Amino acid sequence: MVTSSVSGPAQQQQQQQQQQPEQSDHPFQCMDCGKSFRWSSRLTHHQRSHNNERPYRCNLCPKAFKGSSALLYHQRSHSGEKPYECKDCGKAFKRSSLLQVHQSVHTGVRTFVCPYCPLTFKWSSHYQYHLRQHTGECPYPCDTCPKAFKNSSSLRRHKNVHLGLKPYTCTVCNKSFTQSTNLRQHMRIHTGERPYVCSECGRKLHALFKPGPAQELALQPQYWREGGEEGRGGKGREMR
């Protein structure tokens, strides 16, 4: 009886000892989300997703990155270096993961299937971002205002508004912007490019606009032909 009463706790202690190495296998825990890591360097890299720190800056453009490997991959965009070549078609890529994704073109495999719609994806990151279109999840909150975003890059661009940073400058008129997409849209004013066509009247636009009462009014064909509000008269205004 004595042996039996001792063996129970002893077995529990032995089980705890067996579990201990598994728990200590990832001893570095993020205090923001609870995710654990095996190495402190991986925790440091992960925490930059929360604090938006990007210490690795490109010396050729305004972009910055959380890790040195991401900077290396980015710099290949400037240099044109593509060391990973597909054996089936000869197409080359700047990193091995892109080559792996490309090879699914030959195999026809699209691993990630959306449970809400028929879309499938080759990349996990694209799949996760797409899921948030269905769920509305915005796991990247701004620490300055109530806004939250579906991915870290959107949050990073948004933070430029609070910081007053406008790293993207027009080479024609020197006007600056917080986002590269805004600069590309602005450049169409100088180039005259109008890639968007209204399905109602055929009028071409240099940009699309977020829906709202003013924009809905402006996108009506009669607004362009006859001017804006009733009684204003004159020719319709082009949207700038």
C-alpha positions in Angstrom: 0.0 0.0 0.0 2.8 2.3 0.8 4.5 1.6 -2.5 1.2 2.2 -4.3 0.6 5.6 -2.6 4.1 6.8 -3.5 4.1 5.6 -7.2 1.2 7.9 -8.1 3.0 11.3 -7.4 6.2 9.8 -8.6 4.6 9.1 -12.0 3.2 12.6 -12.1 6.6 14.1 -11.4 8.2 11.9 -14.0 5.6 13.1 -16.6 6.2 16.7 -15.6 10.0 16.1 -16.1 9.3 14.6 -19.5 7.2 17.6 -20.5 9.6 20.2 -19.1 12.1 19.9 -22.0 9.3 20.3 -24.5 8.1 23.5 -22.7 11.6 24.9 -22.5 12.2 24.2 -26.1 10.6 27.6 -26.9 11.5 29.6 -23.8 11.3 33.1 -25.3 7.7 34.3 -25.2 6.2 37.5 -26.7 4.5 39.6 -24.1 2.1 41.1 -26.6 0.6 37.9 -28.2 2.0 35.0 -26.2 3.8 33.4 -29.1 6.9 31.5 -28.1 10.2 31.0 -29.8 13.3 28.8 -29.6 15.8 31.6 -30.0 15.8 35.1 -28.7 16.7 36.5 -32.1 13.5 35.1 -33.5 11.5 36.7 -30.7 13.3 40.1 -31.4 12.4 39.7 -35.1 8.8 38.8 -34.2 8.3 41.8 -31.9 9.0 44.1 -34.8 5.6 43.0 -36.1 4.0 44.7 -33.0 6.2 47.8 -32.7 6.7 48.3 -36.4 10.5 48.7 -35.9 12.4 48.3 -39.2 16.1 48.8 -38.6 17.3 47.5 -41.9 17.1 50.3 -44.5 17.7 50.3 -48.2 20.3 52.8 -49.3 18.7 53.1 -52.7 15.1 53.8 -51.8 13.0 54.7 -48.7 12.0 51.2 -47.8 13.0 49.5 -44.6 12.7 46.0 -43.3 12.4 44.0 -40.1 15.2 41.6 -40.9 18.5 41.6 -42.8 17.4 38.7 -45.1 14.3 40.7 -46.2 16.6 43.7 -47.1 18.9 41.4 -49.1 15.9 40.1 -51.1 14.7 43.6 -51.7 18.1 44.8 -52.8 18.0 42.2 -55.6 15.0 44.2 -57.0 17.5 47.1 -57.6 20.4 45.0 -58.8 18.2 42.6 -60.9 20.0 39.6 -59.3 17.9 36.4 -59.6 20.0 33.4 -58.4 17.2 30.9 -58.2 16.3 29.4 -61.7 13.4 27.1 -62.6 14.7 23.9 -64.2 11.5 23.5 -66.2 11.2 26.8 -67.9 14.4 28.8 -67.1 12.6 31.6 -65.3 14.7 33.0 -62.4 13.8 34.5 -59.0 15.4 36.6 -56.3 14.6 34.1 -53.5 14.1 30.4 -53.2 10.6 30.7 -51.8 9.4 32.5 -54.9 10.9 29.6 -57.0 9.0 27.1 -54.9 5.7 29.0 -55.5 6.4 29.3 -59.2 7.0 25.6 -59.5 3.3 25.1 -58.7 2.6 26.6 -62.2 4.1 23.5 -63.6 2.6 21.1 -61.1 -0.8 22.8 -60.9 -0.8 22.7 -57.1 -2.5 25.5 -55.2 -2.2 24.5 -51.5 -4.3 27.0 -49.8 -8.1 26.8 -50.3 -10.5 29.5 -49.0 -13.3 28.0 -46.9 -15.6 30.9 -47.8 -15.3 31.1 -51.6 -13.8 29.1 -54.5 -10.5 31.0 -54.5 -7.2 29.1 -54.0 -3.7 30.5 -53.2 -0.1 29.5 -53.7 1.2 31.7 -50.8 0.2 31.4 -47.2 0.5 35.1 -46.7 -1.9 35.8 -49.6 -4.2 33.2 -48.2 -4.2 34.7 -44.7 -4.8 38.2 -46.0 -7.7 37.0 -48.2 -9.3 35.3 -45.2 -9.4 38.7 -43.5 -11.5 40.0 -46.3 -14.2 37.6 -45.2 -13.8 37.7 -41.5 -13.1 41.5 -41.2 -10.2 40.7 -38.9 -7.7 43.6 -38.5 -4.9 42.3 -36.2 -2.5 45.2 -36.7 -3.8 48.2 -34.7 -2.3 51.7 -34.8 -1.0 52.8 -31.4 -1.8 56.4 -32.2 -5.4 56.3 -33.4 -8.3 53.7 -33.4 -7.6 52.4 -36.8 -6.5 48.8 -37.4 -5.3 47.1 -40.5 -5.3 43.6 -42.2 -1.5 43.5 -42.7 1.6 45.0 -41.3 2.5 46.8 -44.5 -0.8 48.8 -44.4 -0.1 49.7 -40.8 3.4 50.9 -41.7 2.1 53.1 -44.5 -0.6 54.5 -42.2 2.0 55.4 -39.6 3.6 57.8 -42.0 0.5 60.0 -41.7 1.0 60.4 -37.9 4.8 60.9 -38.3 4.4 63.4 -41.0 6.7 61.4 -43.3 6.3 61.8 -47.0 9.2 59.7 -48.5 7.8 59.5 -52.0 8.5 62.6 -54.0 7.4 63.5 -57.6 10.3 64.1 -59.9 8.3 66.5 -61.9 6.8 68.9 -59.4 8.5 67.8 -56.1 5.1 67.1 -54.4 5.6 64.4 -51.7 3.3 61.6 -50.5 3.1 59.2 -47.6 2.5 56.2 -49.8 4.0 55.0 -53.1 0.6 54.2 -54.5 -0.4 57.9 -54.0 2.7 59.0 -55.9 1.9 56.6 -58.8 -1.6 58.0 -58.9 -0.3 61.5 -58.9 2.2 60.9 -61.7 -0.7 60.2 -64.0 -1.6 63.9 -63.9 1.7 64.6 -65.5 1.8 61.6 -67.9 -1.9 61.9 -68.9 -2.4 58.2 -68.3 -6.0 57.3 -67.5 -6.2 53.5 -67.0 -9.8 53.4 -65.5 -12.8 53.6 -67.8 -16.4 54.3 -66.6 -18.7 51.5 -67.7 -21.6 54.0 -68.0 -20.2 56.7 -70.2 -16.7 55.6 -71.3 -15.0 58.5 -69.5 -11.4 57.6 -68.5 -10.0 58.3 -65.1 -6.5 58.4 -63.7 -7.6 57.0 -60.4 -10.4 55.1 -58.6 -12.0 56.6 -55.5 -13.3 55.2 -52.3 -17.2 55.1 -52.3 -19.0 58.0 -50.6 -21.8 60.4 -51.4 -19.6 63.0 -53.1 -17.7 60.4 -55.1 -20.9 58.6 -56.2 -22.3 61.9 -57.4 -19.1 62.7 -59.2 -19.0 59.3 -60.9 -22.4 59.9 -62.5 -22.1 60.6 -66.2 -24.4 63.6 -66.1 -22.1 65.2 -63.5 -19.2 65.2 -66.0 -21.3 66.4 -68.9 -23.4 69.1 -67.2 -21.2 70.2 -64.3 -21.6 69.3 -60.6 -24.5 70.6 -58.5 -27.7 71.8 -60.1 -27.4 75.4 -61.3 -23.6 75.4 -61.4 -23.7 75.1 -65.2 -20.7 75.0 -67.4 -18.8 72.0 -68.7 -18.3 69.0 -66.5 -15.1 68.9 -64.4 -12.5 66.3 -64.8 -11.6 64.6 -61.5 -8.1 65.4 -60.3 
